[in-house]
Amino acid sequence: MAAYVIVDTKLENPEAYEEYKQKARPIVEKFGGVYRARGGRMEVLEADLWKPSRVVIIEFPSVAQAKTCLSSVEYLAVRPLRHANAKATLVIVEGLPA
């Protein structure tokens, strides 16, 4: 069953964050991740609990595959770039059966 990693990112250093984006993408793709949205234009229609800044949605084949990617040696090596240049909330949500 598909799973989605949803990330809301508040960029603190957009120029330096570009390095993270360039390095993270091939790692995500190696683990079966497909970017479905990546910081595109966004319109917030209701925001009682969540006030998103920059949303990224990545589809993985499963929750297990998403977790494998995010805990991989490759990803852990580039994650400090994200931490140094942005604040983020990251969640994994299981998709619906086909």
N, C-alpha and C positions, 0 to 999 in steps of 0.2 A: 504494500500500500504506500502510495506517495506520501512524502512529508515535506513540509515547507519551513525553511529557516527564514524568519522575518526579523529584520534588523532596522531599528530606528537610530540614526546616527546624527549627532550634532557635531559638525566639523569645527575644530578649533584652529587647525592649520591646513586649509584645503590644498595648498601646493604640496606639502610634504605627504599628505594623505594619498596623493596620486601614486606614490611608490607602493603603498600598501595595495591599492586597487590592482596595479599591474602585476604584483607578485601573487596576490590571493586568487585571482581568476583562474589561472592554469591549475592551481591546486584543487579548487572547487570542481572544476571540470574533470580532473583526473579521478575524482571520487564519485562521478556521476551527477554532479550538480549542474543545473541549468538555470541561468539567471532569467527570471520572469519580469522583474522590475529592478531598476538600479538607479535610484535618485532622479527619476524623471519628474516631469511636472505633476504636481499633486494638488488636489483641492480637498480641504477638510470640510466635511458637511456637518458633522457633529463631533464634539470633543469634550464630553463631560469628564472623562478619566484620562485620556491620552491626547497629548498635543505633539504630534509627530513633526520631525524636522526634515529628515531625508530617509526615505524608506527603500529598503532593498528586500526583494523576495527571491529566494533560491529554492527551486524544486529539486528534491532528491528522491531516489527510488524508495527509500524507507527512512524511518527515524534512525535505525541502526546505522545506515550509510551516512546520514548527516552527522551523527555523533562521531563516527569513525573519521570523517573528514576533519571535523573541528578539534579532534584530539590527536590528529596525526602529527608526526615529527615535522613534516613540511609546513603545516599550518601554524603550529606552535612557534616555529621560527619567525614567521612574519606577523603574528598577532601583536607583538610589542609595537609595531609601527602604527597599528590602529589605536592601541591604548595611548600612545604618545601624542597622537594628533586628533583624537576625537573622543567623545563620550558616546556610549551606545547602550541600547537595550537589545538583547538578542534572545529570541524564543524559537522553539521548534514546535510546530503543530502538525499533528497527524492528519492526512487528507482523508477523504471519504472513499469507501470501496468503489471500484469501477462499476 
